[in-house]
């Protein structure tokens, strides 16, 4: 058996003997028939960033074949604000590679993510997943390379505080039980996400933990492996759905909100990227960051102000993006540096065989560690529309290759230590800043929209809708108005608690 299948937790992949990306309609029908599956769910992202669900009971094989082949009609005007009620019918068609056994359904059920099509049977230009598909296609056409991504999904678990083994306030990073209270919940989430096809790297507790009004708030993170950017977005969508559903079963509350209260760690949605060609990671050249990587970073430096329009989409986002905190505000990049906007993480470039040094009985390792090198965008948070965000990052990285002075921009925005240290005072004065409100992000997107609309990636209607929504918050002075007022902050957080 293929090594990728031997320990594959996706029950369909194990039963069918093939990876998810090779699933066909015949495979789905065979698995349903052989395993007494009684229901099929179609799931699709809407304008609010959440997955919607359409349930089918399987009447017979002919009906099953019909829904898998033809999909079904849905009311687009109830799903997206830019679709008029007078012409709102859309089709949703399942993508077989996303099929998984629903871990929450009492009746055996297969769920699949869907794509949207218009009345003419063409992919809906303004749909989230089609926008990302176009962004990846344009990246490949311009560069000849593949854009890959992975997300770090941070969230808070909220439950009654028993008072036992209290964690150290804001010191929860990688904490173990019993000081970390929700490790078991997180690992169960990870198991379900993996069964649904998610390629997980690891999970752990995060910095944030505190108690308010008899409740404990504990921050956790699940990080994924780099895959094709379209698959990365699908996996993050399903992961958020699974985390929320399992929390409901446990009686916990969950939030991906970027900020909970003043003085406590906010939650980000950091996105790592790598660029591949013929199975080779193009981010490194002889063990150092390549010109390819620096060119892509330059594109992100140029478009960083407008990327917040996709990645930081409600007023609480800008209470996380404040100066002199770990979340970035200055548009710059650096190595192993968490004060910058784009970080180049530690990349296993050391020449020593660490495995053998730690385990003297092992033989020399020949593992290709270059595959592990990524770059990380640190500004986005859980309010993001995941497909729009990753599409925006693909556009930004592509834009770097379309700029004549990309490497100069990369050099001018590089910092080699914490940007807030005294030695960087002069450098800091030269750096541009991220927007400080939804309204400011809308202005930045308006100014840079032509780059996102280029190659027909983002539709003008989608850009118009994003700008209109951001401006509707009227939050230009909100951050300074509220300041460190905890009560007002909590009211704001409650309003946007279930974002994304």
C-alpha positions, 0 to 999 in steps of 0.5 A, a space after each residue: 500500500 502507498 505510504 500516504 494511505 497506510 496511516 490515512 485517517 480518512 475512512 473513505 481513503 482507507 476503504 477505497 485505497 486511494 488518496 482523496 484527490 483521486 475520488 470519483 463519483 463511482 468511488 463515492 457511490 460504491 462507498 455509500 453502498 458498501 457502508 450503508 450510508 443513508 444521507 448525503 450533505 452538501 456544504 458550501 461557504 456563504 458571504 458570512 464566511 460560514 459553511 451552509 448545509 443541504 441534507 439529502 436522504 438517499 432514496 435509491 441509487 438512481 437518485 444518488 447518481 442524480 444529485 452527485 451528477 447534477 447538484 442542486 439549486 440554491 437561493 444565491 440572494 440568501 447566501 451572498 449580498 451581491 446577488 439580486 433576488 430577481 436572478 438568484 438561482 445558483 447550482 451547487 455541485 459537490 467536489 468528490 475529493 472533499 468527501 468525508 464521513 460526518 463525525 457528528 451525524 447520528 444517521 451515517 452521512 457523507 459530507 462534501 464541499 461544493 462549488 457554485 455555478 451560475 444559470 449557464 452552468 459556468 463557475 460563479 465568478 464571485 464565489 469564494 472558492 472560484 476566486 481562489 481557484 482563479 488566483 492560483 491559476 493566475 499565479 501558475 500562469 505568471 510564474 510557472 510555479 504552484 502556490 501552496 498554503 497552510 493556516 495556524 488556526 487559533 481559538 479560545 475555549 470558554 467554560 466554567 472555571 473549577 478553580 483547580 490547577 490554575 494556569 499562569 495568566 498569559 503563559 499558556 504556550 504549549 502548557 500540559 494538563 492539568 494546567 491546560 484544561 482543554 488538551 483532550 478537546 483539542 486532540 479530539 478536534 484534530 482527530 475529526 479534522 484528520 478524518 475529514 481530510 485535513 492535513 494537520 501538522 500539530 496542535 497545542 495550547 497557546 499563550 492566552 489564558 485567563 478567568 473572567 466572571 467565573 469562566 476560564 478562557 484558554 487559547 489553543 491552536 491547530 496548525 496545518 501542513 502546506 498543501 495546494 492553496 485551494 485544499 488549504 482553504 477547504 481544510 480550514 473551513 471544515 476545521 472551524 465547522 468541526 471545532 464549533 460542533 464538537 464544542 457544542 457537544 461538550 458544552 463549551 463556547 468557542 470563538 475565533 475572534 481576534 480580540 477577547 479583552 484588553 491586555 490579553 492575547 488575541 487570536 490570529 490566523 497566520 498563513 504560511 506559504 511556499 512556492 513549489 515547482 516539480 516537487 521542489 521547494 523554491 523558497 530556498 537556494 543553497 540553504 538561504 532564502 531564494 530570490 523567488 521567496 524575496 520576490 513573493 515577499 515584496 509583493 506582500 509588502 506592496 499589497 499588505 494594506 489591502 490584504 487586511 480587507 480580506 484578513 481583518 474584517 470586523 472592528 475587533 480585528 484592529 484591537 489586536 493590530 496595535 503598536 508594540 504588541 506581538 501582532 504586527 503593525 509595521 509593513 516589514 519582514 524578517 527572519 525568525 522575528 515575531 514583530 514583523 508582518 511577514 516572518 521567515 520561520 526557522 527552516 531546518 537549514 542547519 548542516 548538523 544531523 539533529 536526529 542522530 545527535 539526539 539518538 546516537 543509535 540512528 544512522 545518518 538521515 537523508 531527509 530533505 528538510 528544504 521542503 519545510 521552509 515557508 514564509 508566514 503572513 502574521 496580520 490575518 485573524 479568525 474574522 477572515 473570509 478564508 478563500 478571499 484571504 488566501 486568494 489575496 495572498 496568492 495575488 500579492 505573491 504573484 504581484 511580486 513577479 510582475 514588479 520590476 523593483 521587487 528585490 529592492 522593495 524586499 531589501 528596503 523592508 527587511 529588518 534583522 531584529 525586533 523592529 521595536 528595538 532602539 537600533 531600529 528607530 531610524 528604520 521604523 520611520 521609513 516603514 508604512 503602517 497597516 490600516 487601523 480600522 475597517 474603514 481604513 482597510 476599505 480605502 486601501 483596497 479601493 486604492 489597490 483594487 486593480 491588482 486584485 482584479 487583474 487576470 480576472 481574479 477578484 470580480 469588481 462586484 466582490 471588491 465592491 461588496 467587501 469595501 461596502 461592508 467594511 465602510 458600514 462599520 464606521 469605525 475610523 476612530 473606534 480604537 481610540 474611542 474605546 482605548 483600554 476600557 474593558 467593559 466597552 471592549 467586552 460589548 464589542 467582542 460580544 457583538 462580533 463573537 462568532 465571526 468567520 
